[in-house]
Amino acid sequence: MADVKLTGVGKAYGDVKILRGIDLEIRDGEFMVFVGPSGCGKSTLLRTIAGLEDITEGELRIGDRVVNDVPPAERGIAMVFQSYALYPHMNLFDNMAFGLKLAKVPKDEIDRAVNQAAKILHIEHLLMRKPKDLSGGQRQRVAIGRAIVRKPEVFLFDGPLSNLDNALRVKMRYEFAKLHEEFKTTMVYVTHDQVEAMTLADRIVVLQAGRIEQVGSPLTLYEHPRNLFVAGFIGSPAMNLLPATLVSASDSGCTVRLTSGETLAAAVDARSAKPGSAVTLGVRPEHLRAGVADNALDCDVTFVEQLGGMSYAYCRAAGSSAQAPESEGGHDGVVTAAVDGGLRIASRQRIALGVPVDKTYLFDDQGLALPRLAAAEHREAA
């Protein structure tokens, strides 16, 4: 096993900068997940660790070695891609053993390594089959097995579940968690799926435009986003982010006025912002309380997604403009509420959505989070 340390790492193609001043330490045995929108640089960052991309500046260490100029095969890493990249003319055993054979590993060691990996991945009964005879999930297991037999210091995964259907992704997430628990090897995982990130990661790196926005445990990012981007990116459905004006602030909280006219209280220390300044109020869909009139938004329901045990109600704050401009977390005046599936809410219905004071967030005019006053004792160290 090994830790991975990046110091001032940058990557550019000519004048186009892809990675900008990346400082990151991935701890020995940690499961680290990179997330961010398309084009943010997460796959490029993974490929620089693998050695498939040269870094333009900075230093990259794996264990106690600087590996800036070390070839991929000598870095002690194994990488699993979104595409399975299996040899179609070989059976599964030979696919998994191919790298070991090239390295001239003794046959008995190869047999032992392949059979052990196949048993861990529950594909030992498939070893004589060829890739065309397998499902997508089975092929991905073979690709993972091919990495396992090499006994790398660091596993790198680039969207390995993207090609699978939803039910199989759920099952494979469980398998990845078991693999990490069993091997306790450093794992770095790239995904666009927040559920994968939240359920698998020890820590998550949120990237935007080649820069790190925040690093922390899943709950840290969920409960204490550093800025508007992280707040709007982490969580599904996304946090409601509503433009507002600061009315007043004290050491016990603040009040804000939304563009739709409501005045709401928030358990946030906003004394660093001036009354009358532009702020953004944040509240997660799952924290809104349908039918609660205290500290509430009056909303007109525009659409309801009924999912059985839970429903998502998409609403527009009463009095807001139907042609309101887009904001970071959605449309000004548009609110998503996660409500009990037993509530019979219909389109064009008007409802009150209570906003719990201690579940609110506030961001200043620079998009930075202001300190929350509620539940500080539950803060999780990053």
N, C-alpha and C positions, 0 to 999 in steps of 0.2 A: 504494500500500500504506500501511497505518497500524497503529500499535499501539492497544490498547484498555486503558484503566486505570480500575478501579473503586476508589473510596475510601470506605469506610464505607457502602456501598450497602445500603439496607433497603427492603423492600416489605411493606406491610400492607393488608389489607382490613378497615377498622374496627379492632377489637381483635385480629384474627387476623394474626400476623406470619408472612410466607412466607419472606422473606429477612432475615437478621440480620447486619449488620456485615460485608458482603462486601468484603474487600480483595484485589484481584487485578490483576496486570498481564499482559496477553497481548501477547507481543512481535510486532513487525513481521515478517510472513511466517511466523509460527508456526502449526502445526496443533494447536489446543487442543481437548480433548474433555472434556465434562462428563458424569460418571456418578454414579449413586446410585439408591437404591430409589425406587419410585413415591411421589410426594408430597414428595420431598426439596427441590424448588424448582429443578431444573436447567432445565426448560423456561421457567419464569418468569424465571430469570436471563437466558436467551437472549433472551426477548421484551423485557426491559428494555434490553438492548443494541440491539435492533432499533428500540426506540421504540414497540412495540406495548403496553407496560405502562409507566405512569409510576412513577418511583421515589419512595418516601416520604421518604427521607433519603439523604444522601451525595452524591457527585459522580461523574459518568460522563464520561470523555474518549475521543474517537476521534481519533487523531492529536493535533494541538495545540488541538483545540476542546473546550470543555465543551458537551455535547449534551443536558443534562438536559431542556431545553425545545425542542429541535430536532425537527421532524416527521420521521417515518421516511424519507420520500422525499428528505430533504435531508441524511441522515447518511452517505451514501456507502456504504451496505450493500446487499446482496442476500440474500434469505432463501429457502431451499428447505424446504418442509414435508413432513411424512409423507404427506399427501394431495397428489396431483399438481396439483390445482386448474387443470386445462387447460380451455380453452374448447372444448366439444364440437363447435360448428358451424364452427370454424376448422381449417384444416390446420396441420401442424406449423410451417411457415415463419411463418404469421401469428401463431401462438401465441408463438413466440420473438421475433417482431418487434413485438408489440403495444405493449410499454412504450416502445420507441424511437419508434414512430409517434406515441404520445401526447406524447412530448418533442419532436416535430417535427424529428427527426434526418433529414438528407437521405437520399433513397432509395438512392443508391449506397453510402452508408455503412452503411445498414441491411442491404443485400444482402451486403456484404462481411462484416459482423459475424456475421450469421446463418449464412452458408455456412462461415465459419471455425470457428464454434462447432460446427456440425453435423459438420464433418470431424473435429474433435478427439474428438467423442463417437461417431463412427462411425454417424451417422444421416443422412448426406447423401442417401442413396438413398430416404429416407422422407419428405422434406419436403413432398410433396404429399398425403400421407395425413392422415386425421383420427384423433384419439385412440382412437376405438372400434376402429380397425383395428390397434392396437398391443398388444404384451405389456406387462406391468407394468414390466419393466426398461426398455423403450423409452420408455414414458411418463415414467419418472423421469429418463431422460436428457434428454428435452425440457424438463422442469422445471429441470434443472441448466443446460441451454443457455440458457433464458430469463434465468437469473441471470448467466451468463457474458457475454452480449452487452452487459450494462450496464457492464461493466468496473468493478466496485465496488472500494472500498478494503478491504472486509471481507466475506467470505462467511459466512453463518449457516445451519446445517443442523440441522433439528429432526427427528431420527429418520427420515432420508430412506429408509432401507432396510427399515424395519419391516414394510412390506406385501409384501416379496418373499420367495420361497421360499429355502431355505438355499443351494442351488447358485448362484442368481443373486446372493445377498448376497455370496458369496465373490468372484464375478467383479466386482461393483460396488465392493467394497472396493479391489480392484486399480485400478479406474478412478479412484477418488477419490485414491488415492496418486499416480497418474500426473498427475492434474489439479493437485495441489498442487505436485508437482515442476516442472511446466511453467509454472504461473502465478506460483508463489512469493508468493501473496497470503495475507494473514492469514485463517485459517479457524477457525471455532468450531463445534463439532459436538456435538450432544446424542444420547446413545444409552443404552439399558439393556443393550446387548450388550457384554460384557467383551472378547470377541474383537475386535470393531470397535475398541474403545478401545485395546487393547494393540497392534494392528497398524497403526493409522493415526496415533496421537497422537505429537507431539513431547513434549507434557506432558499429564497427566491431572489434572483437578480432581475429587476425591471429595467429594460433598456428602451431608449428612444433616440433616434437620430445618431446612433453610434456612441451615446453616452449612457452611463449608469445613472438612473434616477433614484433608485433606492435598493438596498439590500437588507433582507431580514427574513425572519421566519414567516410562514404563511399567516399566522394570526397577527404578527406585528404589522405586516403590510395591510391586512384587512382592517385592523382596529386603529392603526396610527399611520395612515399614509402621509408622506412628507409634503406632497404637493397635489395640485389638481390633476396632473396626468396620472399619477399612481392611484389616486382616489377614483378616477373615472375608469381606469383600466382593470383594477383588481376588484372582483366581485361579479357575479352573474345572477340576475341582471345587474347592470352597472349602477353605481351610486347615482341618485338624483342630485344634480348640481344646478342650483337655481340662482341666477343673478339677483343681487339684493343691495340695499344701502344700509350701512351701520347707523342705527338710531342712537344707541347709548351703550356704554360699557363700564363694568366695575369689576372688582375682584371676585364677585359672586356670579358673573355671567354677563350676557349682553342681550340686546334686542336688535332685530333687523327688520327692514320692510322690503317685501318682495315687490317685483314689478307689477304683480297682479293686485297689490294693495294690502295684503295681510301683513300684520306685524307679529313676529314669532320670537319667542325666547330661546336662547341657546346656552348650554353650559360650557362656554368657551371664554377664555381670557382674551378679549379683543382690545385691551387698553393700549396696545402698540399701534392701533389704527385710529384714525380720526373720525369722530362722528360726521356723517355725511359722505364718507368715502365709499367707493364701490367695493363690495365683498361678494363672495359666493357661498351660499348656504348648501351644505351637503347632508343628505339623509339617505340611508340605504332602503331599498324597497321592502326588505323584510322587517324593518323597524317601524314602518308606518302602521297605524292602527285604524282600521276602517270603522266608522261609526262613532269615533271618539271626538267630542267637540272641543276638548281642552287643548290649547296651543295647536290649532288645527288649520288645515287648508280646506276650503270648500272647492270641490272639483266636479267637473262633468266627465263621466266615463265615456271614452271614445271607442274602446275595444277591450275585450276580455279574452284571455287565453285560459281555458279550463283544462287543467292537467290532472284532475282527479282530486288528490288530497290537498292540492294547492292551486290557486289561480293567480294569474298576473293581470291586474287591471291597469290599463293605460288611460291616464286621465289628463285633462287640461284644467289648470286652475281657473276657477270662475273669474271672469273679468279680464283674463289675459288675451292678448291678440292672437287670432287664429293664424296670422302670418308672421309670427314672432321669429327673429333670427335664431340661427343655431348657436349653441354655446358648447363648452367643453364636454359636458355630460349629456347632451341631448338638446332638445328645443326648449327655449325659454317658456316656462309655464307648463311644460309637459312633465307629468309625474308618473312613475311606475310604482305600483304597490303590490307586494306579495301578500295575498289574503288567504284565509282558510277556504278550502274548496267547497265547504258546506255553505258558505255565504252565497246567496243568489244575487249576484251583481250583474246588471245588464247594461249594454250600451245605451247612452243618452240618459242614464240615471245620474242624479246629483248625490254625491256622498261627501261626508266629512272625513278627512284623513288626519288623525291625531299625530303630532310630531313629538315624540318623547324628548324632553329637554336634554336628558343625559345621553342621547344617542345622536346628537347633532355634531356636525363639523362646520368649520368656517375657514375660508381661505381669503387672504388679503388681495389687494389689487395686483400683486406680482405672482399670484397663484400659489403662494406658500401657506402651509397649514398654520393656523394659530393654535396655541396650546388649549387642549381640552381640559376641563375641570373635573369631569365625571370619570368614575371608575379608574382613577390613576393607580389604585392598588392592583389592578389587573394587568397593568402594562407588562409586556413580555420583552425581555432583553433580546436584542437582535443577535 
